[in-house]
C-alpha cells in the first residue's frame, strides 16, 4: 500500500515512530511536511519540505500552510496516486483537503490528531473558527486516529459531534525487535525522579526544584530532553543553582532502558495546558517509563491517572500536589517501593508496546480493512 504522510514537523520523534509503524506494516510511505525551526541543535529533517515553521507561532504556521499549497500541488506526482493520504494535525488536514479538492485523487484521507491545541478549546472567535474549520474538514475524512480516550470523548464525539470511524492508538513504545531489560535502580533513598521529553511545563519544573530543595538529598531529579526556554527561561540557571537537579540533554529511544533503569519514578504530570490537552492526553513518558520499570507519578482525576488506576500501577496523588509529594516521600520505604515495582513488572507487554502485529493492524485500518 502506498501512503502519503503530510506532517506538521518532519523531524518530530512521534512522526518518525509512526513512519516506522507504517513501514513495518508493509506500506511504502512518502513523507511531506514542514521543517520546524527549533534553534541550534535541532534534529535534521527528512522528506519533502513544503515550508518552514517556528515553534509557538500558531498564526505563522497558518500562513505557512497557505504558502505550502502551490508546493504540494507541484509535488502531486509523489502523492496523487497513493492509496491513503495521512494528515497529521489540523493544519496538514486543511492543506490536504484543499489539495485533494483541486486534484480529486482516489486516496482515502486519514486524520491523525494526537494533541488538541489550546486554541481549539478556547471560547473566543479564533477557537470557534478553528473548530468550524475542523468540522468542515472532517466531512472529507474516512478515519480519525487519536491517542487518548479523552480526545475522542471530550473533543471529537463531544465538542465536534463527529460520528465517523475513529481509531485509538496510544503513544506506546515501538518494539519491533526484542528490547533490552532495564536494570533496577539502586535502593533509595535517595529516590530518583526522571522527567523526560519536551520540558515545557513551568509549574512542574518549579515543583521539582522545590521538592529537591526541601528533601535535602532524599529526592533527586534527572531531566532529559529539550527544555522549552520560551516557557522556562531560567531553566539552566535554576538547575545549576539546585543541588540534586541534573540536566542530561537530548536522548533517543535507545537510551530509554538506561534512563528509566536509573530512576525510581517518572514524572507524568503536566500543567502546560491545564483544563484541556494536558488533562486529556496520555503522554509518551507514561508508556516509556512503565516499559522499562519506573512507576509514573500522576495527579488524581486526569486521564493519565485513570489509565494508571485501570492497570493498577503507578502513583496517583491528590491535589495540592506539592503537599501530596511531601507526604508521599515522607512515608516511602523500600518494601513499599518494591511492591510498586512488582506491579509494573506484572503489566502485560502489550499495555506499553507496539509490536509488528499492531503495526499490521494499523495499516489494515487506514486502508479500510478489518484489523
N, C-alpha and C positions, 0 to 999 in steps of 0.2 A: 504494500500500500504506500502511496506517495502522499506525504503531508507537507504543507507549507505552514511554518510556525512563525507567526508575527508576534514579536515580543517587545516589551517596553524598555528592556535593558539587556543587551546581548551578553554582557559579562556576568549577569546575575547568577549566583550559585544555584538557585532554585530552577532557573531556566536550563542550566546545564544538566541538572538532575532529571528534569522532565525529558530533555532531549535524549539522555541515556536510556530512560524507560521506553521511549518510542523506538529507539534503535533495538533494544533488547526484545521488544515485542514484534519486530520484523518490519518496521517502517523505514522507508527512505525519506529523510526529512531535510527540507530546505529551510534554513534559518534566516529570517529577515527582521530588522528592527533598528533600535536606536542605541547608539553609544552614549553612555551616561558619564558626564564629566564629574568625577569624584576626587579630582586633585591628584597630586603626586602619589605614586604607589598603587594606583588603581589597576585592577587586572585588565589585560588586553581583551579586546572584543573579537569574536569570530562571527562569520556570517556576512550577509549583505547589509551594509549600513545605509539606512534610509534617512538618517539625520543625527543630530547630537542634542541631548537634553542636559539639564542641570538639576541637581538634587534640590528638593524642597521648593522648586519654582513651577507650580502647577500650571499657571497660565502660559509660561514659556513652553511647557510641554504641549499644551493645546495648540499653540501656533506652529510648533514643530510638526505636529500631525498634519496640519493643512499643507505645510511645505513639503511633506513627505509623499503626498498623494501622487504628484507627477512622477516621482522616482519609482513608486510602487507600480504605476501603470507602465513605465518604461521597462520594468523588470518582469512583465507579465509572463514571458516565456518560462520563467522559473517556477511559477505557481498556478498559472491559469488552468493547466490540465491535471492538477492534483486531485486526489480523491477527497481529501479533507483539508480545510483551512482552519487552523487552530489559532485563536487570537487571545493573547494574554493581556488582561486588564482592559478597562473601558476605552482608553484612547486608541488601542490597537483594534478593538472591535469596531469602533466607529470608522476607522480607516478601511478596514476590511469590508464593512457593509457598503460604504460609498464605492469602493473599487469594484466590488462584485456587481453592484447595480449597473455600473457602466459597462462591464465586460461580460456579465452573465455566464460565469463558469458553471460547471456541473457539480462542483465540490459542495459537500456538507460544511456548514460553518459551526464550529465548536468554540464556546466562550469559556475561557479559563479565568476565574476570579478567586484569588487566594487571599485577598485583603479587601476590606471595604474602607475606602478613603474617607477621612473625617468629613470632607465636604459633601459626600454622598448622604451623610446622616444629618447635615445641618438643616435648620428650618428656614434659612434665608432664600433669597432669589437664586443664588448660584446653586445651592443644593437642589432646589426644585427643578432647575434647568437640567442638571446632571442626571437626576432620576428620570426625567422625561426623555432625555437622550437615550439612557439605558433601556427604558421600556420600549422605545421605538426600535432600537437595535435588536432586542430580544425577540421581536417578531420574526426575525430572519435567522434565528439560531435553532439548530437541531438538538443541541445538548449543552448544558452548563456544567462545568467542572468546578467544584469548590472544595475547601479543605477543612471545614468545620460545620457540624450540625447547626450551630448558631447562625452561621451565614445563610444557610438555607431557611431556617426557622424565622429569623428576625428580619432578614433583608429580602431574599428572593421570594419566599412564599408569603411573608408578612407585608412588608412595605411595598414591594413591587408587584405583588399578586401574580407572580409568574407561575403558570400551571404546566409548563413543559417538562421535558426529561432533564433530570439533574443527577449527577454522579459525585459522590463524596470520595475524594482521595486525600487522605491525611498526609501531613508533612513527615512521613516516616523516613527512616534511614534506608538508602538504596543499598541492598545487599545482593548483588548479582553473583558474587562468589563468597566463599566462606570468609568471615571476618575474624580477626584475632580477638581473643578474650582480653578484657581489660584487667590489669592487676588490681587487687584490692588495695585501698589506701591504708596508710599506717593508722593504727588505732588512735583516736583522739582522746582528749584534747591535745593540741589544738585541732578544731574542726575546720575543714576547708570547704568553702563555697566557690563553685565555678559559675561565672556569668559569661556566656558566650554568644556571639552573633554580632548584629549591629547594635552597639551600645548607645542607645539614644534616649533612654528614659532617665531624666534628671532626678526624679523622685527616688527611683531605685538606687541610683548611684549615691545619693545623699544618705539613704537608709543604710547602705552597706558601709559607707565611711563612718557613720555614727556607731553602727554595731561594732565594727572593728575597734574603734577608739574605746568604747565603753567596756568591751570584754577583755581588754588589756592582755592580749595574747592568746586568749582561749578560742577566738574565731579569726580565721584568715580568709581573704578573698582573692581569687585569681581571676583576672579579666582577660578575655581572649576575643579577638575580632577587630571590628572597625568602630572606634568612637565617633559619634556624631558631634563634632565640635561646634556646630551651629546650635545644638541643644545643650551641650555640656562644655562651654568654652574653657572652663578651668580644669578639665579632665586630668591632663598630665600633671599640672601643678598640685592638684588635690591628691593624686596617687602618690606623688613624691613626698608629700607632707604627711602621709598617713602610714606609719609602720604597720605592716600586716596586710597592706593592699599591694598587689603586683600586677602590672600590665605586661602581657607576653606577646602582643602583636597579632598579626593575622594567622589563620590556621587553615588547614584543608581537612577533607574527610578522613584522610589517612592519620591525622593527628588525634582523632576523637578517642580512641582507646587510651592513649596516653593522658589526654586532658582529663577525662572523667575517671580514669583509673587512679588519678592522683587526687580526686575530690571526694569528699564525703557527701556533699549535696550539690544540687544545681539550682540556680535562681531562675524560676519560671514565672516571675511576676512582672507586669508591665503596666505602667500608668500613663504611657505616652498618649494614647487616645482613649482615656477612661470614659466609660459610658457608651462606647461604640466598639470600634475594631479591637481595642486592647481587651475588652471584656469578652469578646466573642471568639477570638482566634484560638487555635491550638498550635503553638509555636514549634519550630524545628527543635529547639532545645529540649522540649518535653520528651520527644522520641529519642533524640541522641543520647541524653543523659540516662534514660532507662535502658537503652540498648547496651550501654556499657557500664551499668551497675550503680549509678548515682541517683538516689531518690530526689525528685524535684520538690521545691518549696513553692506553694501557691496560696492564693487568697480565697477564702470561702465565698461561694456564690457565683464565681466566674466559670467560664466554660472549661478552662484548664482544671479547676478544682473538681468539676463534675466528672471529667474524664478520669482523674486520679481516684475519686471515690468509686466510680463504676468498676475500676480494675483493682481496687483495694491496694494501692501503692502510694508512696509519696507522703508529703506533709502538707496538710491544709490548715492554715492559720486564720483566725478571726481578726477582723479589723478592730481597733487600730493596730496596724501591722508592726509598728516599732515596739510597742509593749508586748505583743504576741511573740516577736522574735526573742526579746529578752527572757520571757518566761520559758520559751522552748529550750533555749540553750542552757538556762539555769537548771533545768530538770533532766537534761540529756545525759545518759551514761552509756557505757559500752554495750551492755545487754540490750538496751532499747534500740540502739543503732543497729546491732546485729540482726534484730528482728525485722527492722525496716529493710535492710539489705536483702534478707532472705525472701521477703515478699517480692522484691524487684526481680530476684533471680528466678522466682517461680512464674513470672509473667510469660505467657506464650510468645514465642518468637514473632508470630505474625502480628502481634499488637504494636510492634515498634519498627518492623522492617518490611520493605517492599522486596519481592522476590521475582525471578523470571516468570513465574506463574501469574503474579499480579500485573506484571508488565503486559503479558499477553491478553489478560482480561481488559486492561485499559484500551489497548489497540482495538479489540473487538468492539467495545462500547462506542468509541469515537467513530468507528466505521459503520455503526448502526446495527451490529450483530449482537446476539446474546453473549454474555461473558462465558 
